[in-house]
Amino acid sequence: MPKRKSRNFGCLGILLILALVVGGAGWLYVHRNWIGPGPATHHTTLIVPQGSTLAAAARELERTGAVRSTTGFLRFARRFGDSAPIRAGEYEIAPHMSAKDILALLQSGKTVQRLITIPEGMPSILVFERLAKEKVLIGKLPIPPEGSVLPGTYSFQRGEPRKAVLTRMQDAMTATIDQLWMRRKANTVVNSKQEAVTLAAIVEKETGVPVERPMVAGVYSNRLRQGMRLQADPTIIYPLTKGKPLGRRIKRSEVRAVNDYNTYAMTGLPKGPITNPGRDAIAAVLAPATTQALYFVADGKGGHVFADTLAEHNANVQRYYRLRRAQGTR
């Protein structure tokens, strides 16, 4: 009898060992093909078209080396994965990303975020050129109307139409103007949203110092009330370059040129914006600083000096010229 028990215990031991071996092998198989590090040795990009199936994505994943096999990925996805559908877009697969994590990424919709920045004061011709240079965007694009784009940073995806990205920029401008217009102050001189953008574009081009915008807007508001010419240099340049840098000094003949933009040769606002102003410049025009100032000139340090009278202004101009000469510039 004792010998029979020993034999039974021996069989049970063998069965237990076999079970452990089989279980361990199964775990290793699952770990290698599902939860463990994947075969990709570098970052790869996967584009999932709209309406694409998991099988189609799996084939592309195998082709790029992100998973070991299409069949294996699909088998484990159906058995262990979430049943949520994958979402269209561009995805970045990290080196050695597991099949489990790849499936979760495709289901999450966390696509590659590409960004394009439109600085404050960028004219529409340069907005057009910046969008045209983005090689992952598609489709042709018209030059947007000046002042229709809100400066800022916008996300886009590979294969997205350029026009769709531009539309988001223009919708943002419309929403911003509508919002700020509702909060305009009684001392604003503009009578319409279009006039607000037109004057804000001049303010944007005249100062790169954010805190000066309300004061510059206040000066121009005072000049408009008194019927004085705005005499803003950027309005001379705009008809010549459409807002691009002139690259030289303004000529006397250009100062005297009569057109719809040159505020040295006309009173009132130009016929339209000379650039795309940012939110703060628009806000400054709709709530300008309360001031008696009618003039300003550069202070040589990046900002401006403001003056109430022409005599004060002339003195400030001479001081600026002396500073430039001291610095060896003219």
Secondary structure, DSSP 4 states (H G I P E B T S, - for coil): -HHHHHHHHHHHHHHHHHHHHHHHHHHHHHIIIIIS--S--S-EEEEE-TT--HHHHHHHHHHHTSSS-HHHHHHHHHHHS--PPP--EEEEEPTT--HHHHHHHHHHT----EEEEE-TTB-HHHHHHHHHH-TT-BS--PPPPTT-S--EEEEE-TT-BHHHHHHHHHHHHHHHHHHHHTT--TT----SHHHHHHHHHHHHHH---GGGHHHHHHHHHHHHHTT-----HHHHHHHHHTTS---SPPPHHHHH--SSS-TTSSSS--SS-SSB--HHHHHHHHS-------EEEE-SSSSEEEESSHHHHHHHHHHHHHHHHHTT--
